[in-house]
């Protein structure tokens, strides 16, 4: 919820938090701007985070930031995230499988993302951290839109964005 709250108006942010506390996933799913996907997503992990987790905690664990839409690389290490065999779907049984169980002794080649992918992952990770601290009074889309005034990316009246130019 904290990740999506940055994109919601204040009244919907409060509603989303309330629905989360009530475990009302059906209404929460309808409220949040979740992207529709044609393919199955899987829980993901960073091989370098798994190594670091094992050194520090004696087992790997799932990182929330690795599961976010738009994140393809680890914000900390810059390498591509790896799909586990655990699907993220509403049909999946509600069983907790730890990262340690799912990853096991898998050896992964470390492949680093492109600089823009790493920057996007870091930005989204920072957004998640900030959203956890203070709910946003305005949706982030309004902020981004306001930053386009006076640029060729926005019409003179400010009603239309020139996305193809952007």
Backbone as CSV, one residue per row, in Angstrom:
resi,resn,N_x,N_y,N_z,CA_x,CA_y,CA_z,C_x,C_y,C_z
1,UNK,0.828,-1.188,0.000,0.000,0.000,0.000,0.871,1.251,0.000
2,UNK,1.946,1.258,0.771,2.768,2.461,0.849,3.314,2.886,-0.507
3,UNK,3.649,1.933,-1.343,4.171,2.251,-2.671,3.090,2.925,-3.507
4,UNK,1.886,2.410,-3.491,0.804,2.948,-4.300,0.226,4.225,-3.724
5,UNK,0.349,4.433,-2.410,-0.210,5.627,-1.791,0.332,6.911,-2.401
6,UNK,1.570,6.894,-2.867,2.152,8.095,-3.465,1.394,8.526,-4.716
7,UNK,0.612,7.625,-5.294,-0.117,7.925,-6.522,-1.597,8.200,-6.266
8,UNK,-1.997,8.208,-4.985,-3.407,8.383,-4.638,-3.641,9.712,-3.937
9,UNK,-4.837,10.293,-4.094,-5.196,11.470,-3.295,-5.276,11.088,-1.809
10,UNK,-5.165,12.079,-0.936,-5.083,11.839,0.511,-6.237,10.992,1.053
11,UNK,-7.478,11.250,0.602,-8.620,10.483,1.137,-8.541,9.010,0.742
12,UNK,-8.039,8.735,-0.465,-7.896,7.340,-0.880,-6.714,6.674,-0.160
13,UNK,-5.701,7.460,0.202,-4.574,6.908,0.963,-5.066,6.362,2.296
14,UNK,-5.879,7.159,2.980,-6.423,6.728,4.280,-7.283,5.484,4.120
15,UNK,-8.089,5.465,3.071,-8.964,4.302,2.805,-8.126,3.057,2.532
16,UNK,-7.053,3.196,1.756,-6.191,2.054,1.437,-5.537,1.492,2.699
17,UNK,-5.094,2.361,3.580,-4.479,1.905,4.837,-5.513,1.181,5.686
18,UNK,-6.726,1.736,5.760,-7.795,1.112,6.526,-8.140,-0.277,5.970
19,UNK,-8.257,-0.394,4.650,-8.573,-1.683,4.024,-7.456,-2.701,4.258
20,UNK,-6.229,-2.229,4.258,-5.092,-3.129,4.525,-5.172,-3.667,5.952
21,UNK,-5.456,-2.796,6.893,-5.564,-3.223,8.296,-6.714,-4.212,8.488
22,UNK,-7.783,-4.041,7.692,-8.932,-4.940,7.776,-8.728,-6.218,6.964
23,UNK,-7.618,-6.287,6.225,-7.325,-7.417,5.333,-8.416,-7.579,4.272
24,UNK,-8.983,-6.472,3.846,-10.026,-6.479,2.825,-9.347,-6.323,1.463
25,UNK,-8.794,-7.415,0.953,-7.998,-7.378,-0.268,-8.825,-7.097,-1.511
26,UNK,-10.078,-7.528,-1.511,-10.918,-7.305,-2.687,-11.138,-5.812,-2.909
27,UNK,-11.583,-5.101,-1.885,-11.800,-3.652,-2.018,-10.485,-2.917,-2.238
28,UNK,-9.432,-3.372,-1.564,-8.119,-2.744,-1.715,-7.633,-2.841,-3.155
29,UNK,-7.793,-4.011,-3.755,-7.376,-4.213,-5.148,-8.145,-3.290,-6.081
30,UNK,-9.425,-3.076,-5.809,-10.231,-2.168,-6.638,-9.805,-0.715,-6.457
31,UNK,-9.324,-0.362,-5.275,-8.947,1.021,-4.972,-7.586,1.394,-5.561
32,UNK,-6.642,0.457,-5.525,-5.269,0.763,-5.940,-5.116,0.752,-7.461
33,UNK,-4.240,1.605,-7.977,-4.016,1.643,-9.428,-3.061,0.532,-9.875
34,UNK,-3.490,-0.713,-9.694,-2.630,-1.841,-10.041,-2.643,-2.063,-11.548
35,UNK,-1.454,-2.161,-12.149,-1.428,-2.409,-13.593,-1.918,-3.810,-13.921
36,UNK,-2.621,-3.927,-15.026,-3.072,-5.234,-15.491,-1.941,-5.873,-16.275
37,UNK,-1.761,-7.164,-16.084,-0.662,-7.850,-16.749,-1.176,-9.101,-17.442
38,UNK,-0.598,-9.394,-18.602,-1.001,-10.580,-19.350,-0.127,-11.776,-19.000
39,UNK,0.926,-11.551,-18.269,1.820,-12.652,-17.931,1.884,-12.833,-16.417
40,UNK,2.310,-13.986,-16.005,2.416,-14.294,-14.577,3.715,-13.713,-14.045
41,UNK,3.607,-12.995,-12.940,4.794,-12.479,-12.258,5.180,-13.463,-11.166
42,UNK,6.447,-13.452,-10.811,6.971,-14.321,-9.763,7.686,-13.484,-8.720
43,UNK,7.721,-13.981,-7.485,8.535,-13.318,-6.479,9.964,-13.295,-6.998
44,UNK,10.640,-12.168,-6.784,11.984,-12.007,-7.321,12.985,-11.768,-6.197
45,UNK,14.237,-12.027,-6.529,15.302,-11.799,-5.561,16.555,-11.319,-6.265
46,UNK,17.400,-10.667,-5.505,18.717,-10.243,-5.980,19.713,-11.269,-5.449
47,UNK,20.490,-11.895,-6.318,21.450,-12.893,-5.842,22.459,-12.323,-4.838
48,UNK,22.846,-11.052,-5.025,23.816,-10.440,-4.110,23.173,-10.099,-2.764
49,UNK,21.906,-9.710,-2.777,21.191,-9.485,-1.508,21.039,-10.805,-0.757
50,UNK,20.775,-11.897,-1.492,20.636,-13.212,-0.851,21.935,-13.592,-0.138
51,UNK,23.053,-13.346,-0.789,24.360,-13.632,-0.166,24.547,-12.764,1.074
52,UNK,24.260,-11.474,0.948,24.406,-10.549,2.086,23.471,-10.931,3.233
53,UNK,22.216,-11.304,2.899,21.262,-11.727,3.934,21.795,-12.940,4.688
54,UNK,22.332,-13.899,3.951,22.850,-15.118,4.581,24.027,-14.808,5.489
55,UNK,24.863,-13.883,5.065,26.003,-13.499,5.917,25.529,-12.808,7.185
56,UNK,24.519,-11.934,7.053,24.062,-11.164,8.209,23.032,-11.895,9.065
57,UNK,22.085,-12.611,8.416,20.966,-13.201,9.148,20.922,-14.731,9.109
58,UNK,21.854,-15.341,8.411,21.925,-16.792,8.242,20.842,-17.366,7.319
59,UNK,20.078,-16.519,6.676,19.127,-16.971,5.667,18.740,-15.793,4.782
60,UNK,18.342,-16.109,3.564,17.877,-15.079,2.631,16.419,-14.758,2.936
61,UNK,16.007,-13.555,2.621,14.607,-13.198,2.811,14.121,-12.376,1.632
62,UNK,12.796,-12.298,1.499,12.196,-11.530,0.414,12.328,-10.049,0.718
63,UNK,12.703,-9.285,-0.281,12.783,-7.829,-0.143,11.582,-7.219,-0.852
64,UNK,10.861,-6.403,-0.139,9.650,-5.778,-0.677,9.959,-4.961,-1.935
65,UNK,11.061,-4.225,-1.935,11.407,-3.368,-3.069,11.683,-4.173,-4.344
66,UNK,12.062,-5.430,-4.201,12.332,-6.265,-5.379,11.044,-6.704,-6.077
67,UNK,9.907,-6.551,-5.417,8.645,-7.043,-5.964,7.837,-5.953,-6.672
68,UNK,8.299,-4.722,-6.641,7.525,-3.602,-7.168,7.531,-3.543,-8.695
69,UNK,6.402,-3.126,-9.245,6.317,-2.893,-10.682,7.321,-1.811,-11.053
70,UNK,7.951,-1.968,-12.192,8.904,-0.968,-12.667,10.322,-1.200,-12.194
71,UNK,10.502,-2.119,-11.268,11.835,-2.408,-10.740,12.353,-3.675,-11.407
72,UNK,13.448,-3.547,-12.129,14.048,-4.713,-12.783,15.416,-5.037,-12.210
73,UNK,15.994,-4.066,-11.498,17.333,-4.232,-10.923,17.283,-3.962,-9.423
74,UNK,18.233,-4.508,-8.725,18.363,-4.237,-7.294,18.903,-2.820,-7.122
75,UNK,18.221,-2.014,-6.316,18.660,-0.637,-6.080,20.000,-0.595,-5.362
76,UNK,20.286,-1.594,-4.549,21.542,-1.616,-3.790,22.727,-2.103,-4.612
77,UNK,22.511,-3.108,-5.452,23.622,-3.745,-6.161,23.661,-3.477,-7.662
78,UNK,22.538,-3.070,-8.248,22.502,-2.757,-9.672,22.381,-3.958,-10.594
79,UNK,22.267,-5.163,-10.019,22.139,-6.345,-10.883,20.661,-6.659,-11.110
80,UNK,20.401,-7.406,-12.194,19.030,-7.783,-12.499,18.472,-8.696,-11.418
81,UNK,17.183,-8.522,-11.146,16.488,-9.407,-10.219,16.176,-10.713,-10.925
82,UNK,16.098,-11.781,-10.148,15.872,-13.121,-10.691,14.510,-13.615,-10.217
83,UNK,13.740,-14.181,-11.150,12.446,-14.764,-10.784,12.659,-16.045,-9.986
84,UNK,11.874,-16.191,-8.925,11.826,-17.468,-8.209,10.799,-18.336,-8.932
85,UNK,10.427,-19.441,-8.342,9.377,-20.281,-8.938,8.037,-20.063,-8.227
86,UNK,7.914,-18.962,-7.479,6.694,-18.681,-6.721,5.886,-17.601,-7.445
87,UNK,4.732,-17.983,-8.029,3.934,-16.999,-8.772,3.240,-16.014,-7.838
88,UNK,3.045,-14.799,-8.350,2.271,-13.780,-7.642,0.946,-13.680,-8.391
89,UNK,-0.015,-14.450,-7.970,-1.339,-14.413,-8.594,-2.395,-14.586,-7.510
90,UNK,-3.603,-14.186,-7.833,-4.690,-14.360,-6.867,-5.054,-15.832,-6.715
91,UNK,-4.698,-16.653,-7.702,-5.010,-18.084,-7.644,-3.980,-18.863,-6.826
92,UNK,-2.826,-18.254,-6.546,-1.780,-18.956,-5.796,-2.281,-19.251,-4.382
93,UNK,-1.981,-20.433,-3.868,-2.424,-20.753,-2.501,-1.728,-19.849,-1.488
94,UNK,-2.426,-19.477,-0.425,-1.840,-18.580,0.578,-0.867,-19.326,1.501
95,UNK,0.258,-19.731,0.937,1.266,-20.482,1.684,2.523,-19.644,1.753
96,UNK,3.115,-19.553,2.923,4.365,-18.814,3.071,5.534,-19.713,2.702
97,UNK,6.238,-19.331,1.669,7.466,-20.025,1.291,8.583,-19.016,1.471
98,UNK,9.501,-19.324,2.334,10.566,-18.376,2.609,11.492,-18.259,1.404
99,UNK,12.187,-17.151,1.339,13.155,-16.948,0.252,14.234,-18.019,0.324
100,UNK,14.638,-18.363,1.513,15.678,-19.387,1.671,15.243,-20.711,1.047
101,UNK,13.985,-21.090,1.279,13.462,-22.323,0.673,13.394,-22.215,-0.849
102,UNK,12.908,-21.077,-1.340,12.708,-20.905,-2.784,14.035,-20.787,-3.532
103,UNK,14.980,-20.082,-2.951,16.256,-19.861,-3.624,17.166,-21.069,-3.482
104,UNK,17.197,-21.624,-2.282,18.030,-22.798,-2.022,19.482,-22.558,-2.378
105,UNK,20.076,-23.516,-3.037,21.491,-23.430,-3.409,21.677,-22.945,-4.841
106,UNK,20.675,-22.297,-5.403,20.780,-21.824,-6.786,21.995,-20.928,-6.949
107,UNK,22.727,-21.171,-7.982,23.848,-20.302,-8.352,23.372,-19.455,-9.514
108,UNK,23.444,-18.183,-9.384,22.967,-17.286,-10.438,24.136,-16.501,-11.016
109,UNK,24.111,-16.328,-12.331,25.061,-15.413,-12.955,24.618,-14.006,-12.609
110,UNK,25.540,-13.189,-12.201,25.221,-11.808,-11.866,25.311,-10.993,-13.151
111,UNK,24.166,-10.435,-13.552,24.122,-9.597,-14.753,23.655,-8.214,-14.302
112,UNK,24.415,-7.210,-14.648,24.095,-5.851,-14.217,23.214,-5.152,-15.239
113,UNK,22.291,-4.342,-14.725,21.368,-3.615,-15.571,22.014,-2.404,-16.201
114,UNK,21.296,-1.803,-17.124,21.744,-0.559,-17.731,21.582,0.561,-16.715
115,UNK,22.346,1.618,-16.868,22.348,2.712,-15.896,20.952,3.286,-15.680
116,UNK,20.164,3.440,-16.741,18.814,4.002,-16.595,17.920,3.063,-15.788
117,UNK,18.063,1.746,-15.963,17.267,0.786,-15.193,17.632,0.855,-13.708
118,UNK,18.905,0.989,-13.445,19.374,1.082,-12.055,18.856,2.370,-11.427
119,UNK,18.907,3.480,-12.167,18.407,4.754,-11.644,16.910,4.685,-11.356
120,UNK,16.151,4.061,-12.248,14.702,3.916,-12.026,14.451,3.070,-10.782
121,UNK,15.185,1.973,-10.642,15.028,1.108,-9.463,15.346,1.873,-8.182
122,UNK,16.386,2.677,-8.209,16.751,3.467,-7.024,15.691,4.516,-6.722
123,UNK,15.172,5.134,-7.763,14.130,6.142,-7.578,12.875,5.516,-6.960
124,UNK,12.442,4.399,-7.493,11.249,3.722,-6.980,11.479,3.263,-5.543
125,UNK,12.686,2.795,-5.246,13.012,2.379,-3.882,12.936,3.575,-2.929
126,UNK,13.456,4.724,-3.347,13.375,5.933,-2.520,11.925,6.361,-2.329
127,UNK,11.129,6.244,-3.382,9.709,6.567,-3.294,9.025,5.695,-2.241
128,UNK,9.373,4.429,-2.220,8.817,3.508,-1.233,9.209,3.927,0.184
129,UNK,10.460,4.274,0.373,10.939,4.687,1.700,10.252,5.965,2.153
130,UNK,10.170,6.952,1.259,9.526,8.225,1.602,8.044,8.017,1.897
131,UNK,7.368,7.196,1.096,5.938,6.944,1.295,5.676,6.280,2.636
132,UNK,6.628,5.496,3.113,6.476,4.855,4.418,6.511,5.878,5.538
133,UNK,7.294,6.928,5.365,7.466,7.918,6.420,6.300,8.897,6.498
134,UNK,5.944,9.489,5.372,4.886,10.491,5.369,3.936,10.243,4.210
135,UNK,2.680,9.990,4.512,1.722,9.901,3.410,1.716,11.225,2.640
136,UNK,1.583,11.146,1.348,1.642,12.321,0.481,0.328,13.086,0.509
137,UNK,0.376,14.413,0.671,-0.870,15.182,0.628,-1.459,15.242,-0.774
138,UNK,-0.620,15.085,-1.791,-1.057,15.099,-3.184,-0.509,13.874,-3.884
139,UNK,-1.227,13.368,-4.875,-0.661,12.270,-5.659,0.600,12.728,-6.391
140,UNK,1.544,11.850,-6.528,2.815,12.199,-7.158,2.621,12.634,-8.608
141,UNK,1.580,12.104,-9.263,1.291,12.509,-10.640,1.019,14.004,-10.749
142,UNK,0.337,14.573,-9.753,0.088,16.021,-9.749,1.391,16.789,-9.635
143,UNK,2.298,16.298,-8.804,3.603,16.943,-8.652,4.357,16.911,-9.980
144,UNK,4.430,15.736,-10.609,5.139,15.626,-11.884,4.516,16.542,-12.934
145,UNK,3.181,16.560,-12.965,2.480,17.412,-13.927,2.850,18.883,-13.694
146,UNK,2.906,19.297,-12.430,3.232,20.699,-12.120,4.643,21.066,-12.570
147,UNK,5.548,20.099,-12.599,6.931,20.364,-13.012,7.060,20.533,-14.533
148,UNK,6.001,20.214,-15.275,6.045,20.326,-16.731,5.607,21.700,-17.239
149,UNK,5.020,22.539,-16.349,4.574,23.870,-16.787,5.753,24.656,-17.346
150,UNK,5.487,25.356,-18.461,6.525,26.177,-19.081,7.502,25.388,-19.937
151,UNK,7.224,24.101,-20.156,8.086,23.276,-21.007,7.295,22.870,-22.246
152,UNK,7.986,22.407,-23.276,7.251,21.953,-24.468,6.484,20.645,-24.235
153,UNK,6.628,20.060,-23.059,5.978,18.777,-22.764,4.527,18.944,-22.319
154,UNK,4.105,20.194,-22.130,2.753,20.467,-21.657,2.128,21.532,-22.552
155,UNK,0.834,21.383,-22.856,0.148,22.384,-23.683,0.127,23.727,-22.955
156,UNK,-0.133,24.795,-23.706,-0.115,26.143,-23.121,-1.107,26.289,-21.969
157,UNK,-2.276,25.644,-22.090,-3.265,25.697,-20.993,-2.923,24.731,-19.870
158,UNK,-1.993,23.834,-20.124,-1.590,22.878,-19.093,-2.479,21.659,-18.990
159,UNK,-3.397,21.489,-19.959,-4.344,20.379,-19.885,-3.824,19.106,-20.531
160,UNK,-2.940,19.231,-21.518,-2.481,18.059,-22.273,-0.966,17.895,-22.131
161,UNK,-0.563,16.647,-21.953,0.867,16.323,-21.921,1.279,15.814,-23.289
162,UNK,2.419,16.248,-23.762,2.965,15.763,-25.023,3.866,14.575,-24.700
163,UNK,3.253,13.421,-24.501,3.966,12.225,-24.074,4.981,11.760,-25.115
164,UNK,4.638,11.874,-26.413,5.567,11.413,-27.441,6.850,12.256,-27.419
165,UNK,6.745,13.541,-27.163,7.924,14.395,-27.053,8.690,14.101,-25.757
166,UNK,7.938,13.861,-24.708,8.536,13.559,-23.411,9.326,12.270,-23.479
